[in-house]
Amino acid sequence: MLTFTAMAQAETKESAGTGGKLYMLPVPLAENALHTIPESVKLLSCRLKFYFVENIRTARRYLKSIDREVDIDAIHFVEINNQTEPDLALLRQWLKAGHEVGMMSEAGCPGMADPGSVLAALAQEMGVLVIPQTGPSSVLLALMASGFNGQGFRFTGYLPVKDPQRGKAIKELEQLSVQRNETQIFIETPYRNNQLLQELLRLCKHSTRLCIAADITGEGEWIRTQTIGAWTQAPPDLHKRPVVFLLMG
């Protein structure tokens, strides 16, 4: 009987010889921001015939926006999202067959607060090349514009939805930012942005700095850093806008 290590080595050797690859493909953050995607990535995106995507309809429309001549019906799409478990057996099959597979989320970079990491993990286990492509990341763009520490930062993703867990998480992030001189970055579902902002204004110290980065790369892009005390005077309406929050004590 083969040991687990021997099996893994055999699978790695098999997959490495097939030429299968997994491309992590960024897409625009804003609907009309095709210019933020390099031409080489656009060409690659339209060339691939096997895809895992967060939403098939959106993915098809995006590829058509790049190239109206792309043969959408020749592309195999499989969904991976909060409602659909990833078909890892199919990914394994595609990669073993030597196919080049793409992963695209709804916006920005896959694998960062978006689906894709489990696909990359399987490809890594198989010894298959995982190739990230250049494109917009809301997390990094927000950090660049915030004026906060770019050498020490933590991306927390989504905070708990309900109290007391949410309030506890906010206070912990504020304390960590002071103790470690570390930028704390987090996001929220767009229709709950205003509630999160109100919690931040209520729980954080007036001297703590908060950066709000909304509609990054879009026509309404707006990135501003102020103290909690200043934000309290005139809180913005963030309802249904894509926002990244950054906190620094």
C-alpha positions in Angstrom: 0.0 0.0 0.0 1.3 3.5 -0.9 1.8 5.9 2.0 0.1 9.3 1.9 3.4 10.9 1.0 4.1 8.5 -1.8 0.6 9.0 -3.1 1.0 12.8 -3.0 4.4 12.5 -4.8 2.9 10.3 -7.5 0.0 12.7 -8.0 2.3 15.7 -8.1 4.5 14.0 -10.8 1.4 13.1 -12.8 -0.2 16.6 -12.6 3.1 18.4 -13.2 3.5 16.5 -16.5 0.0 17.4 -17.8 0.6 21.1 -18.2 -2.5 22.0 -16.3 -2.5 25.5 -14.7 -4.8 27.6 -12.5 -5.0 31.3 -13.2 -6.2 33.7 -10.5 -7.8 36.4 -12.7 -8.8 39.8 -11.3 -11.8 41.7 -12.7 -12.7 45.4 -12.4 -13.9 46.7 -9.1 -16.3 49.1 -10.8 -18.6 48.3 -13.7 -17.1 50.8 -16.2 -13.4 50.3 -15.2 -12.1 47.9 -17.8 -9.0 50.2 -18.1 -7.9 48.9 -14.7 -7.2 45.4 -16.2 -4.0 44.9 -18.2 -4.4 44.0 -21.8 -2.4 40.8 -21.2 -4.9 39.7 -18.6 -7.9 40.5 -20.9 -6.4 38.4 -23.7 -5.7 35.5 -21.3 -9.2 35.8 -19.8 -10.8 35.4 -23.3 -8.5 32.5 -24.3 -9.3 30.2 -21.4 -12.1 27.6 -21.9 -12.5 26.3 -18.4 -13.7 28.5 -15.5 -14.7 28.6 -11.9 -16.6 31.9 -11.3 -18.7 33.5 -8.6 -21.6 34.2 -10.9 -21.8 32.6 -14.4 -24.1 35.4 -15.9 -21.7 38.1 -14.7 -18.7 36.3 -15.9 -20.1 35.8 -19.4 -21.1 39.4 -19.6 -17.6 40.5 -18.5 -15.8 38.4 -21.1 -18.2 39.8 -23.8 -17.3 43.3 -22.7 -13.7 42.6 -23.3 -14.2 40.9 -26.7 -17.5 40.8 -28.5 -16.1 38.0 -30.7 -15.3 35.6 -27.9 -17.1 32.3 -28.2 -18.9 32.2 -24.9 -20.7 28.9 -25.7 -17.3 27.2 -26.0 -16.4 28.1 -22.4 -17.2 25.7 -19.5 -18.3 27.6 -16.4 -18.8 26.3 -12.9 -20.0 28.4 -10.0 -18.3 28.8 -6.6 -19.9 31.1 -4.1 -21.6 31.2 -0.7 -24.5 29.1 -2.0 -22.5 26.7 -4.1 -19.8 24.4 -2.8 -16.7 24.1 -5.1 -16.6 21.1 -7.3 -13.0 20.1 -6.4 -13.3 16.8 -8.1 -14.0 18.6 -11.4 -11.1 20.9 -10.8 -8.8 18.0 -10.2 -10.1 16.3 -13.4 -9.6 19.5 -15.5 -6.1 20.0 -14.1 -5.1 16.4 -14.6 -6.3 16.6 -18.2 -3.8 19.4 -18.7 -6.4 22.2 -19.0 -5.7 25.8 -18.2 -8.4 26.8 -15.7 -9.4 30.4 -14.7 -10.8 31.6 -11.4 -12.8 34.9 -11.4 -14.8 36.5 -8.6 -17.5 39.2 -9.0 -15.0 42.1 -8.4 -11.3 42.5 -7.7 -9.0 39.6 -6.9 -10.2 36.1 -6.3 -9.0 34.5 -3.0 -9.1 37.8 -1.1 -12.4 38.1 0.7 -13.8 36.3 -2.3 -14.0 32.7 -3.4 -10.9 31.0 -4.9 -8.5 30.0 -2.1 -9.8 26.4 -1.9 -9.1 26.0 -5.6 -5.6 27.4 -5.2 -5.0 25.1 -2.2 -6.0 22.0 -4.2 -3.8 23.0 -7.2 -0.9 23.6 -4.8 -1.4 20.1 -3.3 -1.4 18.6 -6.8 1.8 20.4 -7.7 0.0 22.4 -10.4 1.1 25.9 -11.3 -1.1 28.6 -9.6 -0.5 31.8 -11.5 -1.9 35.1 -10.1 -2.5 37.9 -12.5 -2.1 41.7 -12.0 -5.3 43.7 -11.4 -7.1 46.0 -8.9 -7.4 45.0 -5.2 -9.7 47.2 -3.2 -7.8 46.3 0.0 -4.4 47.4 -1.3 -5.7 50.5 -3.1 -7.5 51.6 0.0 -4.4 51.1 2.1 -2.2 53.1 -0.4 -4.5 56.1 -0.2 -5.3 56.0 3.6 -2.0 57.4 4.9 -1.9 54.5 7.4 1.0 52.1 8.1 1.6 50.0 4.9 4.3 47.8 6.4 2.2 46.5 9.3 -1.5 45.8 8.5 -4.1 43.2 9.0 -7.1 42.4 6.7 -9.9 41.0 8.9 -12.5 40.6 6.2 -16.1 40.7 7.5 -16.8 41.5 11.1 -19.5 39.7 13.1 -22.9 40.9 12.1 -24.5 40.9 15.6 -23.6 42.2 19.0 -22.0 41.6 21.4 -19.6 39.9 19.0 -19.4 42.9 16.6 -18.8 45.4 19.3 -16.1 43.2 20.9 -14.4 42.8 17.5 -14.3 46.6 16.9 -12.8 47.3 20.3 -10.2 44.5 19.7 -9.2 45.9 16.3 -8.8 49.4 17.8 -6.6 48.1 20.6 -4.5 46.0 18.2 -3.9 49.1 16.0 -2.4 50.9 19.0 -0.5 48.0 20.5 1.1 46.9 17.2 1.1 50.2 15.2 -0.9 48.1 12.8 -3.5 49.2 10.2 -6.8 47.3 10.6 -8.7 46.7 7.4 -12.2 45.3 7.1 -15.3 45.3 5.0 -19.1 44.9 5.2 -21.9 43.9 3.0 -22.9 47.2 1.2 -26.4 47.4 2.6 -25.0 47.2 6.2 -22.3 49.8 5.8 -24.2 52.6 7.6 -24.9 50.3 10.6 -21.2 49.4 10.8 -20.2 53.1 10.5 -22.5 54.0 13.4 -21.0 51.3 15.5 -17.5 52.5 14.8 -18.5 56.1 15.7 -20.1 54.9 18.9 -17.4 52.6 20.2 -14.1 54.0 19.1 -12.2 56.8 20.7 -12.6 60.3 19.2 -8.8 60.4 18.4 -8.8 57.1 16.5 -8.4 57.6 12.8 -10.8 56.0 10.3 -10.4 55.8 6.5 -13.4 55.2 4.4 -12.7 54.1 0.8 -15.8 54.0 -1.3 -16.4 53.1 -5.0 -12.7 52.5 -5.6 -11.8 53.0 -9.3 -15.4 54.0 -10.0 -16.8 57.3 -11.2 -17.8 58.1 -7.6 -14.5 57.1 -6.0 -14.1 58.7 -2.6 -11.3 58.0 -0.1 -11.0 60.1 3.0 -9.2 59.7 6.4 -10.4 61.6 9.5 -10.6 61.0 13.2 -13.7 59.4 14.7 -14.5 62.7 16.3 -14.5 64.4 12.9 -16.6 61.7 11.2 -19.2 62.0 14.0 -19.9 65.6 12.9 -20.9 64.6 9.4 -21.1 60.9 8.8 -21.5 60.0 5.1 -24.2 57.8 3.6 -22.5 54.6 2.5 -25.7 52.6 1.8 -25.2 50.0 -1.0 -21.8 51.4 -1.9 -18.7 49.1 -2.0 -16.6 50.3 0.9 -13.3 49.3 2.6 -12.8 50.5 6.2 -9.4 51.1 7.7 -8.8 51.9 11.4 -5.7 53.2 13.1 -5.4 54.3 16.7 
